[in-house]
Amino acid sequence: LTVSIYKLISKFPKEELFGLVNQIKRSVVSIPSNIAEGSNRGNIHFKHYLNISLGSSFELQTQLLIANQNKYITNENTRILAATIPVKR
């Protein structure tokens, strides 16, 4: 997911570099980073890190919708990426 998102946002307009691109990068990197960090902790702490990761996944979904509404990504890319984001359903 992270690599796919990075490839996709490399095509965003330069004026979004410090806006939406930065936010998307932070969210998409936060998901696996928090899972990795929490996996080295006890169950109570791991659950906390999973919740942080889940929050980042919701942020990423929102940011992809914003990118789609601004025509930076297609409906198809939005659908595919949204389906791969790990969210509690």
URQUIWO-V829998 format. One record per residue. RES is the residue in three letters. D_FIRST is the distance of its C-alpha to the first C-alpha in Angstrom with 1 decimal. Layout:
RES;D_FIRST + RES;D_FIRST
This chain:
LEU;0.0 + THR;3.8 + VAL;5.6 + SER;5.1 + ILE;6.1 + TYR;8.6 + LYS;10.0 + LEU;10.5 + ILE;12.2 + SER;14.3 + LYS;16.3 + PHE;17.2 + PRO;20.9 + LYS;22.1 + GLU;23.7 + GLU;20.3 + LEU;19.5 + PHE;21.0 + GLY;20.2 + LEU;17.2 + VAL;15.1 + ASN;16.1 + GLN;15.3 + ILE;11.8 + LYS;11.3 + ARG;13.1 + SER;11.3 + VAL;7.7 + VAL;9.4 + SER;11.8 + ILE;9.8 + PRO;9.6 + SER;12.7 + ASN;14.7 + ILE;14.0 + ALA;15.1 + GLU;18.1 + GLY;19.2 + SER;19.2 + ASN;22.1 + ARG;24.1 + GLY;26.2 + ASN;25.2 + ILE;26.3 + HIS;24.4 + PHE;21.2 + LYS;21.4 + HIS;21.7 + TYR;18.6 + LEU;16.7 + ASN;18.3 + ILE;17.2 + SER;13.5 + LEU;14.2 + GLY;15.8 + SER;13.0 + SER;10.8 + PHE;13.9 + GLU;14.3 + LEU;10.9 + GLN;12.1 + THR;15.4 + GLN;14.3 + LEU;12.6 + LEU;15.9 + ILE;17.9 + ALA;16.3 + ASN;17.0 + GLN;20.5 + ASN;21.1 + LYS;20.3 + TYR;17.6 + ILE;15.2 + THR;16.6 + ASN;17.0 + GLU;15.3 + ASN;12.0 + THR;12.3 + ARG;13.0 + ILE;10.3 + LEU;7.5 + ALA;9.8 + ALA;10.3 + THR;6.9 + ILE;7.3 + PRO;9.5 + VAL;12.8 + LYS;16.3 + ARG;18.0
